[in-house]
Amino acid sequence: VQSTFSAFGAEALATRTLGTSMFVVAAVLTVAVLALAAHAVRAPQGRLDHAGGMRMILWLGAVGPTLLLTALLAFSLPMMRPLTAEPGDLRIMVDGEQFWWRVRYGRAGTRDEDALVVTANEVRVPVGRTVVFVLESPDVIHSFWIPGLAGKVDMIPGRSNELVARATAGGVYRGACAEFCGLSHANMAFDVEAMAGAAFDAWLETLASPAAEVSHDGRQLFEEYGCAGCHVVRGHFAGTPIGPDLTHFAARRSFGAGTAPMTVEALAPFIVDSAALKPGSMMPPFEHMPLQDAQRIAAYLLELD
Amino acid sequence: MAAGVEPDQSDPLVRAAQEARLREVWRPPRGLFLRWTDTNNNAVGAWYTVTAFCMFLFAGVLALVMRAQLAVPNNDLVDADTFNQLFTLHGSMMMFLFAVPMFEAVSVLILPQLLGARDLPFPRLSAFGFWTFFVGGVFVAGSIFFDAAPDAGWFMYPPLATRTELTGAGADVWLLGLSFIEVSSIAAAIELIVGVLKCRPPGMRLNLMPLYAWYILVVAVMILFAFPPLIAGDILFEAERLLNWPFFDASRGGDPLLWQHLFWIFGHPEVYIIFLPSIAIFAMIVPTFARRHLLGYPWIVLAAVGTGFLSFGLWVHHMFTTGLPAISLGFFSAASEAVAIPTAVQIFVFIATLWAGRVLWSTPLLFGAGALAIFVIGGLTGVMVAVAPFDWQAHDTYFIVAHLHYVLIGGALMPLFGGLYYYWPLFTGKKLSDRLGRLAFVLMFVGFNVGFFPMHVAGLMGMPRRVYTYPEELGVGALNLVSTLGVYVLAAGVAVVVLDMLLSPRRAHDRRNPWEAGTLEWLAHPKQENWGVRSVPHVESRYPIWDQPGFVRDLDEGRFYLPDAEEGQREVMISSVLDAEPVQIARVGAPSVKPLLAAVTLGGVFIFPVFHWYSAAGVSGALALAMILWWLWTGTSVIPEKSLKAAGRGVELPLYTSGPRSSGWWAMVITMTADATAFMSLMFGYWFFWTIHADFPPPPAPGLAGPGVGWPMAALAAIALGWLATLAARELNVRARVALARLALAAAALLTAAGAAASIAVPWTSGLDPELHVYPAIVWVLSIWIAAHAAVGLVMQLYVAARSLAGRTTPTHDADLRNIVVYQHFLAASAAIAFGVLAFFPGLA
C-alpha cells in the first residue's frame, strides 16, 4: 500500500499526527467562520456598529490568526529537523532514472563504491535501524516517495539529497515517483519491504551473492539478443549496467518499476516491446523477436531468485 | 473659449449640441474590418473579456477529458503523451490565458467607469495588449490540434523540458508563446497603474478610491515585479534549448534549481495576482448588497498591499522537497503561514460589512457566499501545506490539486461568476436570469465540492499528480470516479451560465443602476453611449451616488468637467497621483490599425523561432519596429493647437505636459521598473551560480577565461557618456539651445552605439565559449542584454533627434526627450551593475 495513512516510519507517523490535528482545527475553523458568516447575513441592520465591526476585524481577522499560526509554527518547527544519522548507519543509494530506480546498498562499515550491492525497483529497510537514503538522478528530476515511511525528497541532476528515515513496523508497502518526469511518470513505482533486522541482514547477504547456476536455454537467448548490453546478471553476464540489474530478478514482487506481476505472461510481451506497457521506456523494442523466444528469456529470468 | 464664459448647462439645446459632438468624437469605427481598429476601452475590454472567457471554456474542456481518463484505474481513453499535453495546457491556459488576462480584460473594461473617466490613458496600448494576447493565445491553445502542445507541465522543470529529445516543439510553444503573452500582461499592467494613478476624477484622493482600483494597483504592481523574473528565465531557457547554452545543465555548471527559483518567484505571486482581483470584485459587490459602506476600508487596503508584499517572500514553499537546509524551511514556512493573516482580515471585513448592513439576497451575493465557503477551506489547507513536514507528504499529490482548486475556484472563479452576474447589466443593460443563476450556482457549488474534496484523500492515499493512469491496488478508484462525476456537474453549472448569457439578447433592458449601487461605474446608461461619462465628476465620497446630493443629475447635465468636445478630439482628464488635483487634459488616440499591426508583426518574432524560421522572425521584427515607430510618430506627444483649455467649473488646464506631470513619463518609469526587474533576475542567476560552485568563475581555460576589465569598462564608459549627453540634450533643449541639443543627441547616439558594440566585444574578444560552461554563457547573456538595451536607446535617441528636426519636439514640448532620459537612467545603471560585476567580481570571488 502506498498511503500516508498506513504509516510505518517515525517521520510518517509524526506527520500523520500533525496532519490529523491540523485537519481537526481546520474543520472547526471552517464551521465557525461559516456559522459566523451565516449569522452576519441574517443579523438585522445596525446590530453591529462601526466600532464593533472594526474590533471584530482586529481580533478575529488579525490577532486570532496570528496567535494560532504562531502556535502552529512553534509546534511544527522541531519536526523540520531531520533525524540524525551516525556514520555507521546503513546507506542506500537510490538513483531515479527514466523510468525506474537503481538501488545500491552500502554494506556495514564500508563506503567503498565497489562493495555496493546493486538491485533495482525494490527497497528493503530493517525495522528499528536508522537508514540514510542518498538520492540522485542522472537524467531528469524525480522524487523519491515512500508515503508510509517519510515525506518525499527530490532527486535532482547535479545534486545529492539525503533522506534519513527509520521504520518502526514491518510490512510490505509501495513507493512512487512524485515529480513529473516524462511519459511514464505514472509507471514509476517500487516495492518496499520493512523487515526485522536479522532477516534484512540475511537478505542483503543473498542479494550480494551471484545468481545461482541455471540450465535454462533462455540464458542463451538472453545473450544472443544482446540483453547483457544493458543488464547485468552477476555470475552469468558481467554486462553493462545501463538498465536495471537482474541478478536476483525473480526475488522481487513486480517488474517494470512496480507496473506488472512476475509472470511469464506479463514479462514476455514486455521484453518484446516495453513501451507498450511503459510509454517512453528506454529499452529498445525487439520487433523481430518471436514471442516464444521472449517467453524463454522470461522463464530464464524468473528462475533468478 | 476662456474660463469664466462657460456654456449654460441648464439649456437643453446647449447640452444636445455637446452630446452630438461627444457622440461624433467617440463614435466607434464600423464595418467588417474597420471595427477591429477600435481602441476604446468598451470595445477592447469586451473583446478581451470574451476571448479570455473562451480560453477558460477551452481549458475547462481539456480538464473534462483528463477527468474522463482518470475516472477508473488503468484507463486507456487517452495515451500518456496526450494526457501530458492536456494537463500542461490546462494549467498553462488557466494561468496565462484565462486568469491573468481576465483580470486585465475586466479592468480595461471597468476601470474607466469606476473612475468616471472617458477612457484609459493609452487606449492604443490596450488594443496592442489585446491583440498580442489574442495572437499568442490562439497560437498556444491551437498547438494541441497539431499534437504539438507543451507537455512538460506548466512549471516546465528542466532538464526534462530543456532536453529537446524528451520534449518537442511544445516546450518552445510554451516558452515563446507565453513570453509573448507576458508582454501583453506587462503592457496592461502599465496601462492600469497609470490609469489608477493619473486618471482619477478630481477630488478622488487615494483614500477615496473604489476598492477595485486599489486592488488593480496592487495586482498590476505585482505583475510588474513577478513577470520579469519569468521572462528572464524564459530567455535562459530558450538559450539552452535553441543554442545549447547550459544554464540548467548540471554537467556543465548549470543548475536545474535556478529555473525553479525564477519560476516560483513569478509563480507564487501569480496565485495572488489571480485571486486578489476577484476579492476586489467581491469588495464591490458586498457593500451594494449590504446597503452600506464597506466596513474597514483601511484594513482591507492594508491587507491587499500586505498580501502583495508577502507574496514575494513565499516562493520557496513550492520547493520544500528539493533538499533545503532547515533554516530556509523554517523561514519560508513562517512566511507562508503569515500570508494567511491579511487573507483572514479581508474575509472578516466582508463578514463585518454584511453583519452591520441590511443584506439583500441576490445571485452575485450567492456566488460570493459560496466562494467564501470554498476559499476558507482552500486557505486552511494552504496553511497545512505551508508547514514543511506536512508538505513533504502532500507535495505533488492530489492533495495539492485539491488545495489549489479550492483556492483558485473559491478565491477567483466563483467571485468572478458573481461579478459576471453583477456587472452584466453594466455592459448589456440587462440582468441575467436569477433562476438560471441560482441553478448554475447550485450545480457549480455542489459539483465542485463533490469533485475536488475527495482529491485531498486520494492525495494522502498516495496518488501523485500528473499521472495519466493509476493502478487498481492504490485503492483510489472510487474516489476518482466520484471526482469525475463532480467535475462534470461543475461543468454543467458553467454551461448553464453560458446558456444564460446566450439568452440575454432576447431579454428586455433593465433600468439604470439596477442594483442601486453607490459607486461611479453605475452611472452608465442601459443603452450605453461610447463616451463613458457625460462629464467627468468631482468626487467627495467613496460612494458618490449614495452620498453626494444631486450627483447623477449634475453629471448627466454636464455640470462637472469636460462636458464637451469642441475640438473634435478624444480627451481624458489627467490628475495628480495622491490628491487627484486635475493637471492636464490629455488627448488620447482615436481608432487606429497600428496597434493591431504592431501586435501581429511582433508576434512573428516570437512565433517563427518555434519553427526555426529565423530570417522570417528577423523580417517580422523589423516590421514590428517600423510599425511601433510609425504609431509613436503619428500618435504620441502631439503638439496641441493651443496650450490651455477650459475644463469646466472655472478650471483651465494645459493640453500638453511633460516629465512627471504627464502620463507618458510615468509609463516609461513603470516599464523600466519591470525591465530592471528582469535584468536583476539575470544578475541573480550570475550570483546564484557563484553560490552553488566552489570555484565560480571557473579556473581560466580556453573558452572559459573571463572578460577582464578593459572591454567592460570601455562599454560602460561609452554608455555612461551617452547617458550624460542625453541629459545635456534635455537641458540644452529646455533652454531653447535647439541646435546644440540636436548636436548633443547626435553625440549621445554615437556613444550609445559604441557602447552597444563594446558590450558585445566583452565576451567576444575574450573568446568565451557559451556552450562550454555556464560561466561564459551567463557573461554572454548579460552582455547581450546591455547591448540590446543600448541599441534600443540608440533608436530612441535617433527618434527624438528626428522629432526635433521635424519640429515635433520643441523647447516647450519636450515629453519625448524627457521620456528617453528616463530610459537612459536605467540603461546607465544596468550597464554599471553588469559591467562592474563582470569586470571586478571574479577578482573578489
Interface residues (C-beta under 8 A of the other chain):
Chain A: V1 Q2 S3 T4 F5 E11 A12 A14 T15 L18 G19 M22 F23 A26 L29 T30 V33 L34 L36 A37 H39 A40 V41 R42 A43 P44 Q45 G46 R47 L48 D49 H50 G52 G53 M54 M56 I57 L60 G61 A62 G64 P65 T66 L69 L72 L73 S76 L77 M79 M80 R81 P82 D139 V140 I141 S143 W145 P147 A150 G151 K152 V153 D154 I156 P157 G158 R159 N161 E162 R174 A176 C177 A178 E179 F180 C181 G182 L183 S184 H185 A186 A189 G258 T259 P279 G280
Chain B: D79 A80 D81 N84 A152 G153 Y157 P159 L160 R163 L166 A250 S251 G254 D255 P256 L257 R291 R292 L295 G296 W299 T321 T322 G323 A326 L329 G330 S333 A334 E337 A338 A340 I341 A344 V345 Q346 I347 F348 V349 I351 A352 T353 L354 W355 A356 G357 R358 V359 A369 L372 A373 V376 I377 L380 T381 V383 M384 V387 A388 P389 F390 D391 W392 Q393 H395 D396 T397 L460 M461 G462 P464 R465 R466 V467 Y468 T469 Y470 P471 E473 L474 G475
